[in-house]
């Protein structure tokens, strides 16, 4: 039989391991416990919960038809809001409004949990991330914010400020979306207004230049006048033929009748000349050109009016559609006011610190023993 193993004796390394445990685990844990219970100031929590809702209000026609739209959350807007609450901008804005530095630096004997004022904005953002916790459920679109402070009213004020800034952000997003929805329609409407304005100004300039309100009416008047003259000419020719058949050639009435026929024919020729028709038109084509120019301007004006009417209807429809889609912040938990301090969570913090200290110490000891055994 092999001889029995000698009884183990405590060696120097055992005393070193025990001493290291006291120095690196027990003593730090005791110090942390003392600090948490003796120096750490009580902190109060205020919670606020909300979500972004997008509501589409049905038009009157849809309501008559029984068509309704249920409101729902917009995940993209909620994602933007989640990042916004943790941004430097919102921290700086709230600090200017309610003095975050002053609220978080109240304890005089708590250098770890209190804020070291004044500090830079980056320092304040880092402390913000310690004091403000933002929880976001992407499935339901719900956001819950917990704000800590050394006074319950301060914590509630921080939570209320976060909710107010979030409302402003959502309102700004809603305004931007509404403006984008009607921007193109407004550009088209402005273009149609300018086009109609130019067409009306061109028509006014034509009337001032020609002193004619409506050439088509003048043409009708001239045509009626020519028709009347042609009737008078026919009657004068009949009367002349009767005189030639019933009287002598020297009868003065024949010369008068011939003169009447000549005058009527000259008048008809002049009136035809004004309209730009006939063999003797000469420069009378100017009136026909005026009629053509007027008709062109009239067509341009009618087209501009139709374009303006269509653009105005599209603009009104875009505005109505933009009003139908509205974003708003719906709070399911308003900022609470704490009556009891629950932070810092002393037991949890002490247990976590002791656990990590023990794990680090134990791993270090095992590594050192492994290196010793390999020699």
C-alpha positions as CSV (number, residue, x, y, z in Angstrom):
1,X,0.0,0.0,0.0
2,X,1.2,3.5,-0.7
3,X,1.9,5.6,2.3
4,X,-1.0,8.0,3.3
5,X,-0.9,11.6,2.0
6,X,0.5,14.0,4.5
7,X,-2.0,16.4,6.1
8,X,-2.4,19.6,4.2
9,X,-0.9,22.6,5.8
10,X,-1.7,26.3,5.3
11,X,0.9,27.9,3.2
12,X,1.8,31.4,2.5
13,X,0.0,31.4,-0.9
14,X,-3.2,30.5,0.9
15,X,-2.9,33.4,3.2
16,X,-2.2,35.6,0.2
17,X,-5.4,34.4,-1.6
18,X,-7.5,35.0,1.6
19,X,-5.9,38.5,1.9
20,X,-6.6,39.3,-1.7
21,X,-10.2,38.2,-1.2
22,X,-10.5,40.7,1.7
23,X,-8.8,43.4,-0.3
24,X,-10.4,43.0,-3.7
25,X,-13.9,41.6,-2.8
26,X,-14.9,42.0,0.8
27,X,-13.5,45.5,1.4
28,X,-14.8,47.1,-1.8
29,X,-18.2,45.5,-1.3
30,X,-18.3,46.8,2.2
31,X,-17.3,50.3,1.0
32,X,-19.9,50.2,-1.7
33,X,-22.5,49.1,0.8
34,X,-21.5,51.9,3.2
35,X,-21.7,54.5,0.3
36,X,-25.1,53.3,-0.9
37,X,-26.7,53.4,2.6
38,X,-24.8,56.3,4.1
39,X,-23.9,58.7,1.3
40,X,-26.1,58.0,-1.8
41,X,-29.1,60.3,-1.9
42,X,-32.6,59.0,-2.4
43,X,-33.9,59.3,-5.9
44,X,-37.5,59.6,-7.0
45,X,-38.9,58.3,-10.3
46,X,-41.6,59.8,-12.5
47,X,-42.9,57.8,-15.4
48,X,-44.7,58.9,-18.6
49,X,-46.0,56.7,-21.4
50,X,-47.2,57.7,-24.8
51,X,-47.5,56.7,-28.4
52,X,-47.7,58.4,-31.8
53,X,-51.1,58.0,-33.4
54,X,-52.0,58.8,-37.0
55,X,-55.6,59.4,-37.5
56,X,-57.3,59.5,-41.0
57,X,-60.5,61.4,-40.7
58,X,-63.0,60.3,-43.3
59,X,-64.6,62.8,-45.6
60,X,-68.3,63.6,-45.7
61,X,-68.8,61.4,-48.7
62,X,-67.1,58.5,-47.0
63,X,-69.1,59.0,-43.9
64,X,-72.3,58.9,-45.8
65,X,-71.1,55.6,-47.4
66,X,-70.2,54.2,-44.0
67,X,-66.5,54.2,-44.7
68,X,-64.3,54.9,-41.7
69,X,-60.6,54.8,-40.9
70,X,-59.3,53.6,-37.6
71,X,-56.4,55.4,-36.1
72,X,-53.1,53.6,-35.7
73,X,-49.5,54.2,-34.7
74,X,-46.8,55.2,-37.1
75,X,-43.7,53.1,-36.4
76,X,-41.4,55.5,-38.4
77,X,-42.5,58.5,-36.4
78,X,-42.1,56.5,-33.1
79,X,-38.6,55.6,-34.2
80,X,-37.8,59.2,-34.8
81,X,-39.3,60.2,-31.5
82,X,-37.3,57.5,-29.6
83,X,-34.0,58.9,-31.0
84,X,-35.1,62.5,-30.4
85,X,-35.7,61.9,-26.7
86,X,-32.1,60.7,-26.3
87,X,-30.6,63.5,-28.5
88,X,-28.4,66.4,-27.3
89,X,-30.9,68.9,-28.6
90,X,-33.8,67.8,-26.3
91,X,-31.4,67.7,-23.3
92,X,-30.2,71.3,-24.1
93,X,-33.7,72.6,-24.6
94,X,-35.0,71.0,-21.3
95,X,-32.0,72.3,-19.4
96,X,-32.7,75.8,-20.5
97,X,-36.3,75.5,-19.5
98,X,-36.1,73.8,-16.0
99,X,-32.4,73.8,-15.2
100,X,-31.4,70.1,-15.3
101,X,-27.9,70.9,-13.9
102,X,-29.4,72.4,-10.8
103,X,-31.9,69.6,-10.2
104,X,-29.3,66.8,-10.6
105,X,-26.6,68.5,-8.6
106,X,-28.6,69.0,-5.4
107,X,-26.9,66.5,-3.1
108,X,-23.6,67.8,-1.6
109,X,-22.2,64.5,-0.3
110,X,-23.1,62.2,-3.2
111,X,-20.4,62.6,-5.9
112,X,-21.3,59.4,-7.8
113,X,-25.0,59.8,-8.3
114,X,-25.1,63.7,-8.3
115,X,-24.2,65.7,-11.4
116,X,-21.0,67.7,-11.2
117,X,-22.2,71.2,-12.3
118,X,-21.7,73.1,-14.5
119,X,-20.0,70.7,-16.9
120,X,-20.3,70.6,-20.7
121,X,-23.3,69.6,-22.7
122,X,-21.7,66.3,-23.4
123,X,-21.4,65.7,-19.7
124,X,-25.0,66.6,-19.2
125,X,-26.0,64.2,-22.0
126,X,-24.1,61.4,-20.4
127,X,-25.8,62.1,-17.1
128,X,-29.1,62.3,-18.9
129,X,-28.6,58.7,-20.1
130,X,-28.0,57.6,-16.5
131,X,-31.1,59.4,-15.1
132,X,-33.6,59.0,-18.0
133,X,-34.5,55.6,-19.3
134,X,-36.5,55.3,-22.6
135,X,-38.3,52.0,-23.3
136,X,-39.7,51.4,-26.7
137,X,-41.9,48.5,-27.8
138,X,-41.6,48.3,-31.6
139,X,-44.5,45.9,-31.8
140,X,-47.1,48.1,-30.1
141,X,-45.4,51.5,-30.8
142,X,-45.5,52.4,-27.1
143,X,-42.8,54.5,-25.5
144,X,-42.3,54.7,-21.7
145,X,-39.9,57.2,-20.2
146,X,-38.7,57.0,-16.6
147,X,-37.0,60.1,-15.2
148,X,-35.0,60.2,-11.9
149,X,-34.3,63.2,-9.7
150,X,-33.5,63.8,-6.0
151,X,-36.9,65.5,-5.5
152,X,-40.3,64.0,-6.7
153,X,-41.5,67.3,-8.1
154,X,-38.2,67.6,-10.1
155,X,-38.7,64.1,-11.5
156,X,-42.2,65.0,-12.5
157,X,-41.1,68.2,-14.1
158,X,-38.5,66.4,-16.2
159,X,-41.0,63.8,-17.3
160,X,-43.5,66.6,-18.2
161,X,-40.8,68.5,-20.1
162,X,-40.0,65.3,-22.1
163,X,-43.6,64.8,-22.9
164,X,-44.0,68.4,-24.0
165,X,-40.9,68.3,-26.2
166,X,-42.2,65.1,-27.8
167,X,-45.5,66.8,-28.6
168,X,-43.7,69.7,-30.2
169,X,-41.6,67.2,-32.3
170,X,-44.7,65.3,-33.5
171,X,-46.5,68.6,-34.3
172,X,-43.5,69.6,-36.4
173,X,-43.4,66.3,-38.2
174,X,-47.1,66.7,-38.9
175,X,-46.6,70.2,-40.2
176,X,-43.8,69.1,-42.5
177,X,-45.9,66.2,-43.9
178,X,-48.9,68.5,-44.4
179,X,-46.6,71.1,-46.2
180,X,-45.1,68.4,-48.4
181,X,-48.6,67.1,-49.3
182,X,-49.8,70.5,-50.6
183,X,-46.5,72.0,-51.9
184,X,-46.8,70.6,-55.4
185,X,-50.5,71.6,-55.7
186,X,-49.6,75.1,-54.5
187,X,-46.9,75.4,-57.1
188,X,-49.3,74.4,-59.9
189,X,-51.9,76.8,-58.6
190,X,-49.4,79.7,-58.6
191,X,-48.4,78.8,-62.1
192,X,-52.1,78.7,-63.2
193,X,-52.7,82.1,-61.5
194,X,-49.8,83.7,-63.4
195,X,-51.0,82.2,-66.7
196,X,-54.5,83.5,-66.1
197,X,-53.2,86.9,-65.2
198,X,-51.0,87.1,-68.3
199,X,-54.0,86.0,-70.5
200,X,-56.3,88.7,-69.0
201,X,-53.6,91.4,-69.3
202,X,-53.1,90.5,-73.0
203,X,-56.9,90.8,-73.6
204,X,-57.0,94.1,-71.8
205,X,-54.1,95.4,-73.8
206,X,-55.8,94.3,-77.1
207,X,-59.0,96.2,-76.2
208,X,-57.2,99.3,-75.2
209,X,-55.2,99.3,-78.4
210,X,-58.1,98.6,-80.8
211,X,-60.8,100.3,-78.8
212,X,-63.0,97.2,-79.6
213,X,-64.5,95.2,-76.8
214,X,-65.5,92.2,-78.9
215,X,-64.7,92.1,-82.6
216,X,-67.1,89.2,-83.2
217,X,-70.0,91.5,-82.2
218,X,-68.6,94.2,-84.6
219,X,-68.5,91.5,-87.4
220,X,-72.1,90.7,-86.7
221,X,-73.1,94.3,-86.8
222,X,-71.2,94.8,-90.1
223,X,-72.7,91.7,-91.6
224,X,-76.2,92.8,-90.7
225,X,-75.5,96.2,-92.2
226,X,-74.2,94.7,-95.4
227,X,-77.3,92.5,-95.6
228,X,-79.6,95.5,-95.1
229,X,-77.7,97.4,-97.8
230,X,-78.0,94.5,-100.2
231,X,-81.7,94.4,-99.6
232,X,-81.9,98.2,-100.4
233,X,-79.7,97.6,-103.5
234,X,-82.1,94.9,-104.7
235,X,-85.1,97.2,-104.2
236,X,-83.2,100.1,-105.9
237,X,-82.4,97.9,-108.9
238,X,-86.0,96.8,-109.3
239,X,-87.1,100.4,-109.1
240,X,-84.5,101.4,-111.7
241,X,-85.7,98.6,-114.0
242,X,-89.3,99.6,-113.7
243,X,-88.4,103.2,-114.5
244,X,-86.5,102.2,-117.6
245,X,-89.4,100.1,-118.8
246,X,-92.2,102.6,-118.1
247,X,-90.6,106.0,-118.8
248,X,-88.5,107.7,-121.4
249,X,-84.7,107.6,-121.3
250,X,-84.5,111.3,-120.5
251,X,-86.6,111.0,-117.4
252,X,-84.7,112.5,-114.5
253,X,-86.0,109.8,-112.2
254,X,-83.8,107.3,-114.0
255,X,-80.7,109.3,-113.3
256,X,-81.7,109.6,-109.6
257,X,-82.4,105.8,-109.4
258,X,-79.0,105.1,-111.0
259,X,-77.3,107.4,-108.5
260,X,-79.1,105.7,-105.6
261,X,-77.9,102.3,-106.9
262,X,-74.3,103.6,-107.3
263,X,-74.3,105.0,-103.7
264,X,-75.6,101.8,-102.3
265,X,-73.0,99.7,-104.1
266,X,-70.2,102.0,-103.0
267,X,-71.4,101.7,-99.4
268,X,-71.6,97.9,-99.7
269,X,-68.1,97.9,-101.1
270,X,-66.8,100.0,-98.2
271,X,-68.5,97.8,-95.6
272,X,-67.1,94.7,-97.3
273,X,-63.7,96.4,-97.4
274,X,-63.9,96.9,-93.6
275,X,-64.5,93.2,-93.1
276,X,-61.6,92.3,-95.5
277,X,-63.8,90.6,-98.1
278,X,-64.4,91.4,-101.7
279,X,-62.1,92.3,-104.6
280,X,-61.6,95.9,-103.2
281,X,-60.6,94.7,-99.7
282,X,-57.2,96.3,-99.9
283,X,-56.1,97.0,-96.4
284,X,-59.4,95.8,-95.0
285,X,-57.8,92.5,-94.0
286,X,-56.6,94.3,-90.8
287,X,-60.1,93.8,-89.3
288,X,-60.0,90.1,-90.1
289,X,-56.6,90.0,-88.5
290,X,-58.0,91.7,-85.4
291,X,-60.8,89.1,-85.2
292,X,-58.2,86.3,-85.5
293,X,-56.0,87.9,-82.8
294,X,-59.0,88.3,-80.5
295,X,-60.1,84.7,-81.0
296,X,-56.5,83.5,-80.1
297,X,-56.5,85.7,-77.0
298,X,-59.9,84.4,-76.1
299,X,-58.8,80.8,-76.4
300,X,-55.7,81.5,-74.3
301,X,-57.9,83.1,-71.6
302,X,-60.4,80.2,-71.6
303,X,-57.6,77.7,-71.4
304,X,-56.0,79.7,-68.5
305,X,-59.3,79.9,-66.7
306,X,-59.8,76.1,-67.1
307,X,-56.2,75.5,-65.9
308,X,-56.8,77.8,-62.9
309,X,-60.1,76.0,-62.0
310,X,-58.4,72.6,-62.2
311,X,-55.4,73.7,-60.2
312,X,-57.6,75.3,-57.5
313,X,-59.6,72.2,-57.2
314,X,-56.4,70.1,-56.9
315,X,-55.1,72.5,-54.2
316,X,-58.3,72.3,-52.2
317,X,-58.3,68.5,-52.5
318,X,-54.6,68.4,-51.4
319,X,-55.5,70.6,-48.4
320,X,-58.5,68.4,-47.5
321,X,-56.3,65.3,-47.8
322,X,-53.6,66.8,-45.6
323,X,-56.2,67.7,-43.0
324,X,-57.6,64.2,-43.0
325,X,-54.2,62.7,-41.9
326,X,-53.1,64.1,-38.6
327,X,-50.4,62.9,-36.1
328,X,-50.8,63.4,-32.4
329,X,-49.2,62.2,-29.2
330,X,-51.5,60.0,-27.1
331,X,-50.4,59.6,-23.5
332,X,-51.5,56.4,-21.8
333,X,-49.6,57.3,-18.6
334,X,-49.3,61.0,-17.6
335,X,-46.2,62.1,-15.6
336,X,-46.5,60.5,-12.2
337,X,-45.5,62.0,-8.9
338,X,-43.6,59.6,-6.6
339,X,-44.4,59.4,-2.9
340,X,-41.6,57.0,-2.0
341,X,-37.9,56.7,-3.1
342,X,-37.1,53.5,-4.9
343,X,-33.7,54.5,-6.3
344,X,-30.9,53.8,-6.1
345,X,-31.7,50.1,-5.9
346,X,-29.2,49.6,-3.1
347,X,-29.6,45.8,-2.6
348,X,-29.4,45.1,-6.3
349,X,-26.4,47.4,-6.9
350,X,-24.5,45.9,-3.9
351,X,-25.3,42.3,-5.1
352,X,-24.2,43.0,-8.6
353,X,-21.0,44.7,-7.5
354,X,-20.1,41.9,-5.1
355,X,-20.8,39.3,-7.8
356,X,-18.6,40.9,-10.4
357,X,-15.9,41.6,-7.9
358,X,-15.9,38.0,-6.8
359,X,-15.9,36.7,-10.4
360,X,-13.0,38.9,-11.3
361,X,-11.1,37.9,-8.2
362,X,-11.8,34.2,-8.8
363,X,-10.8,34.3,-12.4
364,X,-7.6,36.1,-11.5
365,X,-6.7,33.6,-8.8
366,X,-7.4,30.6,-11.1
367,X,-5.2,32.2,-13.9
368,X,-2.4,32.7,-11.4
369,X,-2.6,29.1,-10.1
370,X,-2.6,27.8,-13.7
371,X,0.5,29.8,-14.5
372,X,2.2,28.5,-11.3
373,X,1.4,24.9,-12.0
374,X,2.9,25.2,-15.5
375,X,6.3,26.0,-14.1
